[in-house]
């Protein structure tokens, strides 16, 4: 296979300007200061060089379908902008062989005052296509985008969903050698996203290259044959083992025997005015640490130990549980039920325990993140951010049926009762 993208030691830096921290002032002081400095350039106390990407090198071959994953701020969109020639790297070299069609954000490549029809021809011309080529693909684009009724309407009047449908249809059908798609597809509905994934898969099978950024790990695993994992602007991993790379991204580290219990050893982590988490672990009904892997034919308990410093009626605890693709299965907090059923939290040391019913979860590894909050007021431990996390490994015990001695299809694997009613 020919190499169509070659990235060699690229980096991209930006200068961040910091304004001097002002003391507290009254509204009249703010207004008078604005009048006094009107027309003058703002003064900055310092500049900081920020590297969005640093020392990145990799190669992509013709026909590869590559998923680019990483947390917010990892540098994914910056990389796609460089590969799409929207911006230049600060250092390093990028070699690209073939035409690139990009869909990076709503409105990329479209002129808002032009109609949908005019924008199709404009985009084709930008890609270097002749009018006859665009005309040949025109009907396919309209059928895919489903915007025929609004074809002669200026796109500035389109909804975001219509905009994305037409933009993707143009990018995918005008036969670029390289198709670059960012998270923008999340704007569309579920049916449209499924349609787009099928089209990108077809594009890849036809020998063209697809680069796809998404936080939907199921879509990455379905579409991509290889994946790039970025972390803080650097290449953490590049592998054909897409599922393994997704696990690395979701869990953030190797899952070992010590990962099923979190202990606040020095007592200073996640400290706040209301509580200090002390321990977060997986246990049996008696509160003893559960050995891993766990069999699914017994109840599993999630235990939270915390020192309560200050009581508040809105204070609650819980956890969020994610599967290997990073999909949130559910979350639960201590105030889920009627108020009379809430656990009576007191000042001092508290132990809370929640049961995961037997034969609910499928085989696999699950990330469980601690929740602590003042309900609807303030996060104390946000599971989507930097919250203590533990890992549950389930193998076996999924069913007494002789047909299910292996992992069952689906995200969860409940064993449900069946009855027959005959006349």
Secondary structure, 3 states (H helix, E strand, C coil): CCEEEEEEEEEEEEEEEECCCCCCCCHHHHHHHHHHCCCCCCCCCEEEEEEEEEEEEEEEECCCEEEEECCCCCCHHHHHHHHCCCCCCCEEEEEECCCEEEECCCCCCCCCCCEHHHHHHHHHHHCCCCHHHHHHHHHHHHHHHCCHHHCCCEHHHCCHHHHHHHHHHHHHHCCCCEEEECHHHHHCCHHHHHHHHHHHHHHHHCCCEEEEECCCHHHHHHHCCEEEEEECCEEEEEECCHHHHHHHHHHCCCCCHHHHEEECCCCCCCCCCCEEEEEEEEECCCCCECCCCECCCCCEEEEEEEEECCCCCCEEEEEEEECCCCCEEEEEECCCCCHHHCCCCCCEEEEEEEEECCCCECCEEEEEEEEEEECCCEEEECCCCCCCEEEEEECCCCCCCCCCCCCCCCCECCCCCCCCCCC
